[in-house]
């Protein structure tokens, strides 16, 4: 897999489109940090790390479970989730050029020297970085 972050976002997008209650995906540090931001900002209900079992080959690795959040049972809180910076074309922004997603109704996730943070947190910290994705 060349872009595991895009795979994560696609799995979340697909699951929310068909009203799945949860998404299970392979664990990595970057995916876990993105999931923590999504939970903290209220886009997903809960995240949980599922430990792999040694006996089964298909479940030998740790997984990340995201419980999705819905309004009135069917309408997802996530209207759109999109990868911005891709492996073939990285998108970097300075502290003064941080994007505002849907006039601050949405959120961008940035990878900065101070770690992963939302666009609002990056403006407050006055740091730029790589724009990972945007969600609204």
ZAGU-58792 format. One record per residue (C-alpha): residue number from 1; residue in three letters; chain; x, y, z. Coordinates in nm, 4 decimals, m for minus. Each point is the difference from the previous one (the first is absolute). Layout:
REC seq type mol       xx       yy       zz
REC NUM  ALA   A        X        Y        Z
...
% end
This chain:
REC seq type mol       xx       yy       zz
REC   1  UNK   A   0.0000   0.0000   0.0000
REC   2  UNK   A   0.1524   0.3300  m0.1039
REC   3  UNK   A  m0.2210   0.2365   0.2027
REC   4  UNK   A  m0.1370  m0.1437   0.3253
REC   5  UNK   A  m0.1505   0.3362   0.1072
REC   6  UNK   A  m0.2077   0.0189  m0.3203
REC   7  UNK   A  m0.1089  m0.3608   0.0654
REC   8  UNK   A  m0.1124   0.0979   0.3521
REC   9  UNK   A  m0.1979   0.2995  m0.1265
REC  10  UNK   A  m0.1591  m0.2089  m0.2764
REC  11  UNK   A  m0.1078  m0.2672   0.2479
REC  12  UNK   A  m0.1578   0.2665   0.2243
REC  13  UNK   A  m0.1722   0.1644  m0.2996
REC  14  UNK   A  m0.1364  m0.3305  m0.1318
REC  15  UNK   A  m0.1218  m0.1162   0.3417
REC  16  UNK   A  m0.1788   0.3282   0.0682
REC  17  UNK   A  m0.1688  m0.0084  m0.3427
REC  18  UNK   A  m0.1595  m0.3388   0.0741
REC  19  UNK   A  m0.0732   0.0842   0.3684
REC  20  UNK   A   0.2391  m0.2542   0.1531
REC  21  UNK   A   0.0325   0.0354   0.3756
REC  22  UNK   A   0.3772  m0.0546   0.0097
REC  23  UNK   A   0.3133  m0.0233  m0.2126
REC  24  UNK   A   0.2902  m0.2380   0.0624
REC  25  UNK   A   0.3376   0.0862  m0.1531
REC  26  UNK   A   0.3682  m0.0878   0.0438
REC  27  UNK   A   0.1716   0.1959   0.2761
REC  28  UNK   A   0.2860   0.2468  m0.0438
REC  29  UNK   A   0.1145   0.2938   0.2110
REC  30  UNK   A  m0.1103   0.2545  m0.2600
REC  31  UNK   A  m0.3474  m0.1566  m0.0402
REC  32  UNK   A  m0.0410  m0.0111   0.3784
REC  33  UNK   A   0.0848   0.3706   0.0328
REC  34  UNK   A  m0.2425   0.0925  m0.2795
REC  35  UNK   A  m0.2699  m0.2117   0.1675
REC  36  UNK   A   0.0653   0.1710   0.3361
REC  37  UNK   A  m0.0486   0.3395  m0.1656
REC  38  UNK   A  m0.3237  m0.1182  m0.1642
REC  39  UNK   A  m0.1286  m0.1245   0.3363
REC  40  UNK   A   0.1075   0.3131   0.1895
REC  41  UNK   A  m0.1695   0.2276  m0.2551
REC  42  UNK   A  m0.3233  m0.2039   0.0008
REC  43  UNK   A   0.0077  m0.1559  m0.3486
REC  44  UNK   A   0.0062  m0.3592   0.1323
REC  45  UNK   A  m0.1567  m0.1361   0.3171
REC  46  UNK   A   0.2817  m0.2182   0.1321
REC  47  UNK   A   0.3350  m0.1510  m0.0966
REC  48  UNK   A   0.1522  m0.3162   0.1350
REC  49  UNK   A   0.3205  m0.1970  m0.0606
REC  50  UNK   A  m0.0691  m0.3718  m0.0514
REC  51  UNK   A   0.2944  m0.2267   0.0809
REC  52  UNK   A   0.0828  m0.2715  m0.2524
REC  53  UNK   A  m0.0056  m0.3677   0.0883
REC  54  UNK   A   0.3123  m0.2080  m0.0532
REC  55  UNK   A  m0.1741  m0.3141  m0.1311
REC  56  UNK   A  m0.1896   0.1347  m0.2986
REC  57  UNK   A   0.2017   0.1347  m0.2913
REC  58  UNK   A  m0.2764   0.2369  m0.1153
REC  59  UNK   A  m0.0273   0.1533   0.3494
REC  60  UNK   A   0.3683   0.0011   0.0945
REC  61  UNK   A   0.0329   0.3797  m0.0101
REC  62  UNK   A  m0.1581   0.2681   0.2166
REC  63  UNK   A  m0.3030   0.1797  m0.1415
REC  64  UNK   A  m0.1728   0.3299   0.0526
REC  65  UNK   A  m0.3784   0.0039   0.0493
REC  66  UNK   A  m0.1894   0.3241  m0.0616
REC  67  UNK   A  m0.3632   0.0213   0.1094
REC  68  UNK   A  m0.1712   0.2432  m0.2366
REC  69  UNK   A  m0.2404   0.2717   0.1090
REC  70  UNK   A  m0.3408   0.0572  m0.1607
REC  71  UNK   A  m0.2794   0.2551   0.0289
REC  72  UNK   A  m0.3451  m0.1580   0.0384
REC  73  UNK   A   0.1450  m0.3447  m0.0691
REC  74  UNK   A   0.0766   0.0375  m0.3730
REC  75  UNK   A   0.1592   0.3343  m0.0874
REC  76  UNK   A   0.3747  m0.0091   0.0596
REC  77  UNK   A   0.1810   0.2861   0.1719
REC  78  UNK   A   0.2645  m0.0402  m0.2713
REC  79  UNK   A  m0.1304   0.1546  m0.3219
REC  80  UNK   A   0.3338  m0.0115  m0.1790
REC  81  UNK   A   0.3490  m0.1158   0.0932
REC  82  UNK   A   0.2745   0.0614  m0.2548
REC  83  UNK   A   0.3766  m0.0569  m0.0210
REC  84  UNK   A   0.1808   0.3211  m0.0977
REC  85  UNK   A   0.3727  m0.0767   0.0112
REC  86  UNK   A   0.0774  m0.3164  m0.1948
REC  87  UNK   A   0.3248  m0.1981  m0.0311
REC  88  UNK   A   0.0489   0.1290  m0.3554
REC  89  UNK   A  m0.0856   0.3612   0.0821
REC  90  UNK   A   0.0618   0.1258   0.3518
REC  91  UNK   A  m0.1856   0.3185   0.0969
REC  92  UNK   A   0.1777   0.2203   0.2556
REC  93  UNK   A  m0.1325   0.3269   0.1393
REC  94  UNK   A   0.1565   0.2752   0.2058
REC  95  UNK   A  m0.1466   0.1329   0.3220
REC  96  UNK   A  m0.1794   0.2785  m0.1873
REC  97  UNK   A  m0.1433  m0.2258  m0.2741
REC  98  UNK   A  m0.1795  m0.2649   0.2088
REC  99  UNK   A  m0.3251  m0.0855  m0.1829
REC 100  UNK   A  m0.3445   0.0705   0.1441
REC 101  UNK   A  m0.2273  m0.2919  m0.0834
REC 102  UNK   A  m0.3591   0.1011  m0.0796
REC 103  UNK   A   0.0382   0.3335   0.1791
REC 104  UNK   A   0.1101  m0.1779   0.3229
REC 105  UNK   A  m0.2956  m0.2441  m0.0006
REC 106  UNK   A   0.2423  m0.2710  m0.1095
REC 107  UNK   A   0.3476  m0.0896   0.1166
REC 108  UNK   A   0.3416  m0.0627  m0.1532
REC 109  UNK   A   0.2585  m0.2252   0.1636
REC 110  UNK   A   0.3615   0.1142  m0.0307
REC 111  UNK   A   0.3277  m0.1729   0.0733
REC 112  UNK   A   0.2158   0.2657   0.1655
REC 113  UNK   A   0.3366  m0.0017   0.1792
REC 114  UNK   A  m0.2044  m0.0048   0.3225
REC 115  UNK   A  m0.1956  m0.3096  m0.1074
REC 116  UNK   A  m0.3369  m0.0564  m0.1641
REC 117  UNK   A  m0.2554   0.2723   0.0675
REC 118  UNK   A  m0.3117   0.1606  m0.1410
REC 119  UNK   A   0.0084   0.3163  m0.2072
REC 120  UNK   A  m0.1295   0.2070   0.2943
REC 121  UNK   A   0.2671  m0.1355   0.2350
REC 122  UNK   A   0.2700   0.0693  m0.2617
REC 123  UNK   A  m0.1169   0.3612  m0.0360
REC 124  UNK   A   0.0126   0.0472   0.3766
REC 125  UNK   A   0.3453  m0.1633   0.0217
REC 126  UNK   A   0.1080   0.2032  m0.3067
REC 127  UNK   A   0.1543  m0.2971  m0.1835
REC 128  UNK   A  m0.0418  m0.1291  m0.3528
REC 129  UNK   A   0.0530  m0.3463  m0.1397
REC 130  UNK   A  m0.1337  m0.2666  m0.2322
REC 131  UNK   A  m0.3783  m0.0020  m0.0545
REC 132  UNK   A  m0.0965  m0.3643   0.0502
REC 133  UNK   A  m0.3760   0.0124  m0.0567
REC 134  UNK   A  m0.3153   0.2047   0.0366
REC 135  UNK   A  m0.3350  m0.1042   0.1385
REC 136  UNK   A  m0.3434   0.1577   0.0099
% end
